[in-house]
């Protein structure tokens, strides 16, 4: 398996975790806004709604990136990986996530278009990859 796939999968999962953390930060901010003195002001309510939408978007994007990274690690879901990489550009709604999402999308699409990666996916589809580490029961069963 090309090393670039491993790095891509790890980067996608890390970006997904970053979106999860941003989701938590947005929700904490909304909670502070709603319990702050004068929380009934229309501007604060609008801000709370905006951050709730932003938080839900980042939760969905983080889930997609983490899941696609996990599948990529197993050399499955090549189309899902491409969709997640393009969707990572939607991190513009999350401010700090856009630069990392842009870098991840460019790197990931270059990796996905590499012919060696295509062959690795084809080989994995033809012959499932066995886990590198087996538990004691599996080790005893094969001896």
C-alpha positions as CSV (number, residue, x, y, z in Angstrom):
1,X,0.0,0.0,0.0
2,X,1.4,3.4,-0.9
3,X,2.4,5.5,2.1
4,X,0.5,8.5,0.8
5,X,-2.7,6.6,1.4
6,X,-1.8,6.1,5.0
7,X,-0.9,9.7,5.5
8,X,-4.1,10.8,3.7
9,X,-6.3,8.6,5.9
10,X,-4.6,9.9,9.1
11,X,-4.9,13.5,7.9
12,X,-8.6,13.1,7.1
13,X,-9.3,11.5,10.5
14,X,-7.4,14.4,12.2
15,X,-9.3,17.0,10.2
16,X,-12.5,15.2,11.3
17,X,-11.5,15.4,14.9
18,X,-10.7,19.1,14.4
19,X,-14.3,19.6,13.2
20,X,-15.6,17.8,16.2
21,X,-13.7,20.1,18.5
22,X,-14.9,23.1,16.6
23,X,-18.5,21.7,17.1
24,X,-17.9,21.5,20.8
25,X,-16.4,25.1,20.9
26,X,-19.5,26.5,19.0
27,X,-21.9,24.8,21.3
28,X,-20.0,26.1,24.4
29,X,-20.2,29.6,22.9
30,X,-24.0,29.3,22.2
31,X,-24.5,28.1,25.8
32,X,-22.6,31.1,27.1
33,X,-24.6,33.4,24.9
34,X,-27.9,32.0,26.1
35,X,-27.1,32.3,29.8
36,X,-25.4,35.7,29.5
37,X,-27.2,38.8,31.0
38,X,-29.4,40.4,28.3
39,X,-29.6,37.1,26.4
40,X,-33.0,38.1,25.1
41,X,-31.6,40.7,22.7
42,X,-32.3,39.9,19.1
43,X,-28.7,40.1,18.0
44,X,-27.6,37.5,20.6
45,X,-30.4,35.2,19.5
46,X,-29.3,35.6,15.9
47,X,-25.7,34.9,16.9
48,X,-26.8,31.8,18.8
49,X,-28.7,30.5,15.8
50,X,-25.8,31.2,13.5
51,X,-23.3,29.3,15.8
52,X,-25.8,26.4,16.2
53,X,-26.0,26.0,12.4
54,X,-22.2,26.3,12.2
55,X,-21.8,23.7,14.9
56,X,-24.1,21.2,13.1
57,X,-22.4,21.8,9.8
58,X,-19.0,21.0,11.4
59,X,-20.4,18.0,13.1
60,X,-21.6,16.6,9.8
61,X,-18.4,17.5,8.0
62,X,-16.3,16.0,10.8
63,X,-18.2,12.8,10.8
64,X,-17.9,12.5,7.0
65,X,-14.1,13.2,7.1
66,X,-13.5,10.7,9.9
67,X,-15.6,8.0,8.3
68,X,-14.0,8.5,4.9
69,X,-10.5,8.5,6.5
70,X,-11.3,5.3,8.2
71,X,-12.5,3.7,5.0
72,X,-9.5,5.0,3.1
73,X,-7.2,3.5,5.7
74,X,-8.7,0.1,4.8
75,X,-8.5,0.9,1.0
76,X,-12.2,1.0,0.6
77,X,-14.6,3.8,-0.4
78,X,-12.5,5.7,-3.0
79,X,-15.5,7.7,-4.1
80,X,-16.5,8.5,-0.5
81,X,-12.9,9.8,0.0
82,X,-13.2,12.1,-3.0
83,X,-16.6,13.4,-1.8
84,X,-15.2,14.0,1.7
85,X,-12.2,15.8,0.3
86,X,-14.3,18.1,-1.8
87,X,-16.7,18.7,1.1
88,X,-13.7,19.6,3.3
89,X,-13.6,22.8,1.3
90,X,-16.8,23.7,3.0
91,X,-14.7,24.3,6.1
92,X,-14.8,28.0,5.0
93,X,-17.8,28.2,7.3
94,X,-15.5,27.2,10.2
95,X,-12.8,29.8,9.6
96,X,-9.7,28.0,10.7
97,X,-10.8,24.8,9.0
98,X,-10.6,26.2,5.5
99,X,-6.8,26.4,5.1
100,X,-6.3,22.9,6.4
101,X,-9.3,21.7,4.4
102,X,-7.9,23.2,1.2
103,X,-4.5,21.6,1.8
104,X,-6.1,18.3,2.6
105,X,-8.3,18.5,-0.5
106,X,-5.4,19.3,-2.9
107,X,-3.1,16.6,-1.3
108,X,-5.9,14.1,-1.2
109,X,-7.1,14.5,-4.7
110,X,-3.5,14.3,-6.0
111,X,-3.0,11.1,-4.0
112,X,-6.4,9.6,-5.2
113,X,-5.4,10.3,-8.9
114,X,-2.1,8.5,-8.5
115,X,-2.1,5.3,-10.7
116,X,-0.4,3.4,-7.9
117,X,-3.2,4.2,-5.5
118,X,-5.7,3.1,-8.1
119,X,-3.9,-0.3,-8.4
120,X,-3.9,-0.6,-4.6
121,X,-7.6,0.0,-4.4
122,X,-8.1,-2.6,-7.2
123,X,-6.0,-5.1,-5.4
124,X,-7.8,-4.5,-2.1
125,X,-11.1,-5.0,-3.9
126,X,-10.0,-8.3,-5.5
127,X,-8.3,-9.6,-2.3
128,X,-9.5,-8.3,1.1
129,X,-6.6,-7.1,3.3
130,X,-6.2,-9.1,6.5
131,X,-5.5,-7.2,9.7
132,X,-1.8,-6.9,10.5
133,X,-2.3,-7.7,14.2
134,X,-4.3,-10.6,15.3
135,X,-5.4,-11.5,18.8
136,X,-4.2,-14.5,20.8
137,X,-7.2,-16.6,19.7
138,X,-6.6,-16.1,16.0
139,X,-2.8,-16.7,16.4
140,X,-3.5,-20.0,18.2
141,X,-6.1,-21.1,15.6
142,X,-3.6,-20.7,12.8
143,X,-0.9,-22.7,14.4
